[in-house]
Amino acid sequence: MLIKELFNELQEYVEKHLSSAKPVCREPVSPRVLSEENKYFGIYTREIEDFIENNKKPSFSKILFSYIDNAGVSDAQIYKRAGIDRRHFSKIRSNPDYHPSKNTAIALSLALRLNLKEAANLIHSAGYTLSDSELFDLVIKFCFERKIYDIYDVNLALEYFSLKPLAGVTE
């Protein structure tokens, strides 16, 4: 159970990180540039394939199950801690190309009791990040930094800021 002092620390943590966030600006891609790229796409196909082959990282499933193996815990322990049902977890286990929601990736990271760096790695492998400019992400980062891994406690911290809980993660 989160105590009042921890809620105060959480409040300070969020305020500190949100005030330092800087917006990211990007210039739109010109339609002319896109059409020129498409015109020469055949020339670059091999380069693109080589780039992908040389830079592709392991899948979410591969990283997840390596963390589970290293932790020496059963699948059932992990999916129960994460608030994920057996069928959902079975789908993750049986499909190496499975793409989880961000909440599922976070819940599994919490269930594995990963440190922030490991959790960020697992979440990133699913195509997501924990941003310093999103309130939800800051609460999650705070929980990892403070080793608050129980879904109930994490949900209390999220509820404190009127954010949606992780529990009952479904897809």
ZAPA-85519 format. One record per residue (C-alpha): residue number from 1; residue in three letters; x, y, z. Coordinates in Angstrom, 1 decimal, padded with zeros to 4 digits. Last residue first. Example, Ala and Ser with C-alpha at 12.3 -4.5 7.8 and 13.67 -1.06 7.14 Angstrom:
ZAPA-85519
R num residuo     px     py     pz
R   2     SER  013.7 -001.1  007.1
R   1     ALA  012.3 -004.5  007.8
This chain:
ZAPA-85519
R num residuo     px     py     pz
R 171     GLU -006.3 -007.0 -025.8
R 170     THR -006.8 -007.1 -022.1
R 169     VAL -005.0 -005.6 -019.1
R 168     GLY -007.3 -006.2 -016.1
R 167     ALA -005.1 -004.1 -013.9
R 166     LEU -003.1 -001.3 -015.6
R 165     PRO -005.2  001.5 -014.2
R 164     LYS -006.5  004.6 -016.1
R 163     LEU -005.2  007.9 -014.8
R 162     SER -006.9  010.2 -012.2
R 161     PHE -003.5  011.3 -010.8
R 160     TYR -003.9  009.4 -007.5
R 159     GLU -005.5  006.6 -009.7
R 158     LEU -002.1  006.0 -011.3
R 157     ALA -000.4  005.7 -007.9
R 156     LEU -003.2  003.4 -006.7
R 155     ASN -002.8  001.3 -009.9
R 154     VAL  000.9  000.9 -009.2
R 153     ASP  000.0 -000.3 -005.7
R 152     TYR -002.4 -002.9 -007.0
R 151     ILE  000.0 -004.0 -009.8
R 150     ASP  002.6 -004.8 -007.2
R 149     TYR  006.0 -003.8 -008.6
R 148     ILE  006.9 -000.7 -006.6
R 147     LYS  010.7 -000.8 -006.9
R 146     ARG  011.1  002.9 -006.2
R 145     GLU  012.7  003.5 -009.6
R 144     PHE  010.1  001.2 -011.3
R 143     CYS  007.2  003.0 -009.6
R 142     PHE  008.6  006.4 -010.5
R 141     LYS  008.9  005.3 -014.1
R 140     ILE  005.3  004.2 -014.2
R 139     VAL  004.1  007.5 -012.7
R 138     LEU  006.3  009.4 -015.2
R 137     ASP  004.8  007.3 -018.1
R 136     PHE  001.2  008.2 -017.1
R 135     LEU  002.1  011.9 -016.8
R 134     GLU  003.7  012.0 -020.2
R 133     SER  006.6  014.4 -020.9
R 132     ASP  009.4  012.3 -019.4
R 131     SER  008.4  009.5 -021.9
R 130     LEU  008.4  005.8 -021.2
R 129     THR  008.8  004.3 -024.7
R 128     TYR  006.9  002.0 -027.0
R 127     GLY  007.6 -000.3 -029.9
R 126     ALA  007.2 -003.7 -028.1
R 125     SER  011.0 -004.0 -027.9
R 124     HIS  011.0 -000.5 -026.3
R 123     ILE  008.8 -001.9 -023.4
R 122     LEU  011.3 -004.7 -022.8
R 121     ASN  014.3 -002.3 -022.9
R 120     ALA  012.6  000.3 -020.8
R 119     ALA  011.8 -002.4 -018.3
R 118     GLU  015.4 -003.5 -018.2
R 117     LYS  016.6  000.1 -017.7
R 116     LEU  014.0  000.8 -015.0
R 115     ASN  014.8 -002.4 -013.0
R 114     LEU  012.7 -005.5 -013.7
R 113     ARG  010.3 -006.9 -011.2
R 112     LEU  009.1 -009.5 -013.8
R 111     ALA  005.5 -008.7 -013.0
R 110     LEU  006.3 -005.0 -013.4
R 109     SER  007.8 -005.6 -016.8
R 108     LEU  004.8 -007.7 -017.7
R 107     ALA  002.4 -004.9 -016.7
R 106     ILE  004.4 -002.4 -018.7
R 105     ALA  004.4 -004.5 -021.8
R 104     THR  000.6 -005.2 -021.4
R 103     ASN  000.0 -001.5 -020.8
R 102     LYS  001.9 -000.6 -024.0
R 101     SER -000.3 -003.0 -026.0
R 100     PRO  001.3 -006.2 -027.1
R  99     HIS  002.6 -007.0 -030.6
R  98     TYR  002.8 -010.8 -031.2
R  97     ASP  005.4 -011.7 -033.8
R  96     PRO  006.7 -014.8 -031.9
R  95     ASN  003.1 -016.0 -031.6
R  94     SER  002.7 -019.0 -029.2
R  93     ARG  003.9 -017.4 -026.0
R  92     ILE  002.0 -014.1 -026.5
R  91     LYS -001.2 -015.9 -027.4
R  90     SER -000.7 -018.1 -024.3
R  89     PHE -000.4 -015.0 -022.2
R  88     HIS -003.8 -013.8 -023.5
R  87     ARG -005.3 -017.2 -022.8
R  86     ARG -003.9 -017.4 -019.3
R  85     ASP -005.3 -014.0 -018.2
R  84     ILE -003.1 -011.0 -017.6
R  83     GLY -003.1 -009.2 -014.3
R  82     ALA  000.7 -008.9 -014.4
R  81     ARG  001.3 -010.8 -011.2
R  80     LYS -000.9 -013.6 -012.6
R  79     TYR  000.9 -013.6 -016.0
R  78     ILE  004.3 -013.8 -014.3
R  77     GLN  003.5 -016.5 -011.8
R  76     ALA  001.8 -018.6 -014.5
R  75     ASP  004.8 -018.3 -016.8
R  74     SER  007.0 -019.8 -014.1
R  73     VAL  009.9 -018.1 -012.4
R  72     GLY  013.6 -018.5 -012.8
R  71     ALA  014.2 -014.8 -013.3
R  70     ASN  016.6 -015.5 -016.2
R  69     ASP  014.0 -017.7 -017.9
R  68     ILE  011.3 -015.0 -017.5
R  67     TYR  013.7 -012.3 -018.8
R  66     SER  014.6 -014.5 -021.8
R  65     PHE  010.9 -015.0 -022.4
R  64     LEU  010.2 -011.3 -022.6
R  63     ILE  013.2 -010.6 -024.8
R  62     LYS  012.1 -013.3 -027.3
R  61     SER  008.5 -012.3 -027.2
R  60     PHE  009.2 -008.6 -027.7
R  59     SER  011.3 -009.4 -030.8
R  58     PRO  015.1 -009.3 -030.9
R  57     LYS  016.7 -006.2 -032.6
R  56     LYS  016.8 -005.5 -036.3
R  55     ASN  019.9 -003.4 -037.2
R  54     ASN  022.0 -005.5 -039.6
R  53     GLU  019.1 -007.3 -041.3
R  52     ILE  017.1 -004.1 -041.6
R  51     PHE  020.0 -002.2 -043.1
R  50     ASP  020.7 -005.0 -045.5
R  49     GLU  017.1 -005.1 -046.6
R  48     ILE  017.0 -001.3 -047.1
R  47     GLU  020.3 -001.3 -049.0
R  46     ARG  018.9 -004.1 -051.2
R  45     THR  015.7 -002.1 -051.9
R  44     TYR  017.6  001.1 -052.6
R  43     ILE  017.8  000.9 -056.4
R  42     GLY  014.2 -000.3 -056.7
R  41     PHE  012.9  002.7 -054.7
R  40     TYR  014.2  005.2 -057.2
R  39     LYS  010.9  006.6 -058.3
R  38     ASN  009.5  006.1 -054.8
R  37     GLU  012.1  008.4 -053.4
R  36     GLU  011.3  011.0 -056.0
R  35     SER  007.6  010.8 -055.2
R  34     LEU  008.3  011.2 -051.5
R  33     VAL  010.6  014.2 -052.1
R  32     ARG  007.8  015.9 -054.2
R  31     PRO  005.2  015.2 -051.4
R  30     SER  007.4  017.2 -049.0
R  29     VAL  008.0  015.6 -045.7
R  28     PRO  006.7  017.7 -042.8
R  27     GLU  009.1  019.4 -040.5
R  26     ARG  009.4  018.1 -037.0
R  25     CYS  009.1  019.8 -033.6
R  24     VAL  009.6  018.1 -030.3
R  23     PRO  008.3  019.8 -027.2
R  22     LYS  010.6  020.2 -024.2
R  21     ALA  009.9  018.5 -020.9
R  20     SER  011.6  020.1 -017.9
R  19     SER  008.4  021.1 -016.1
R  18     LEU  007.0  017.6 -016.5
R  17     HIS  010.0  016.0 -014.9
R  16     LYS  010.0  018.1 -011.7
R  15     GLU  006.2  018.0 -011.3
R  14     VAL  006.1  014.3 -011.7
R  13     TYR  008.8  013.6 -009.2
R  12     GLU  007.3  016.1 -006.7
R  11     GLN  003.8  014.4 -006.9
R  10     LEU  005.5  011.0 -006.5
R   9     GLU  007.4  012.1 -003.5
R   8     ASN  004.1  013.4 -002.0
R   7     PHE  002.4  010.1 -002.8
R   6     LEU  005.3  008.3 -001.1
R   5     GLU  004.9  010.4  002.0
R   4     LYS  001.1  009.6  002.0
R   3     ILE  001.7  005.8  002.0
R   2     LEU  001.4  003.4 -001.0
R   1     MET  000.0  000.0  000.0
